[in-house]
Amino acid sequence: QVPLVESGGGFAQPGGSLRLSCAASGFVFKYYIMGWYRQAPGKERDLVATITTGGRTNYADSVKGRFTISRDNAKNTVYLHMNSLTPEDTAVYYCNAERTATYTYYWGQGTQVTVSP
């Protein structure tokens, strides 16, 4: 059983929007900080956004005001709404679950987002 499964990636034009979803299973979702990271070709994996168990959010400066992270504990799902996309947002986006109290981390397999005219 794969703990995190991302979906919703694909192609978008500059200025467009996409919504990523990450479905969790096999662990108690509500206890975990959830996050989205991305990795562009030839670059390191960088933080995009996180959301705590209490709903507090944090964003990379590059996406503030354009991306919104949210979670639905009833559906064990975290979302990333991406607006005003630019080619610089092109990357593989990864979902992450973290529970520092138990040193437990999960990663999804990644979903490709490509922004191009």
N, C-alpha and C positions, 0 to 999 in steps of 0.2 A: 504494500500500500504506500503510495507516494503521499507524503504529508502535505505538500503544497503544489497546487496545479494552477498555473497562470493561463489566462485566455484574454482575447480581445486585441492582441497586437495586429499589426498589418501596415498598410500604406495610408498615408495622409498627405495632403498638399499643405504647403506653408499657410499658416493661418487657420488650419483645420483643427479638428478635435478627435480624440479617441478616448475610450474608457477601457482600462485594464481591470480584470477581476482576478482574484486569487482565492481559490477554494481550499480550505484547510480540512484535514481529517486526521484522526489517530492521536490527537492530543487535545487538551482542554483549551480551546481557542481564547476564551475570555481572559486567561491568565497571562497571555503573551503580548508583548509589544510587537506590533506588526510594522513592517517597513517595505519600501520599494527602493531598489538600487538599480543602477544601469551601468552598462559597460559598452563603450564604443570601441570599434576596431583599433587595436594598438594602444589602448588606454586602460587604466586601472578601473576597477569597479567602484563607483561612487554612490554615495547616499543621495537619494532623491527626496524621500519624505518618510517620516515615521508617525505612528499614532500609538499612544499609550493605552493601557487598559482602561484608563479613565477618559479617554477621548482627546487628550492633549496632543496637538500636532506640531511637527517641526519640518521645515523645508529647507532644501538647498537654496542659496541665494538665486541661482540661475532659473529656478522654477517658481519662485514666490510670485503670487498673484496670477499665475497661469494654471498651476496644477492644484488639485485638491485630493487629499487622501481621506478616506472614510472607512468605517468598519460596521458590519452588521453581525453582532454576536449571535443572533438567532439563526443566521444562515452560515456561520463560520466562514465569513467571506470578508476580504478587504478589497477596496477599490482604489483606483487612481484615475481621476478625471483629468484629462490633459486638454487644455485649450491653447489657442494661439501658438500652435506648434511651429517650430522652425527646423531647418535641416540639422541644426546642432543638437536636436533632441533625438536624432537617429541613434539607436543603440539596442542592445538586448536588455530587456527589463526583467529584473529578478525580484521575486517576492521573498521576504525574510520574516521568520518568526523567532522571537528571542525571549527567553525567561531567565534573567540573570540569577535569580534566587536558586535555580537548580542547574545553572550553567548549560542550559539546553538551547540549541539553535537548529533551525531548519531552513533549507533553501529550496526554492522551486527550480524548475528546469530552465526557466527563462522564456520570454516571448519577444520576438523581433518587432521593433517599431521603426519604420522607415518614413522619413518626411522628405518629400521631393516634389518639385514642380511637375 
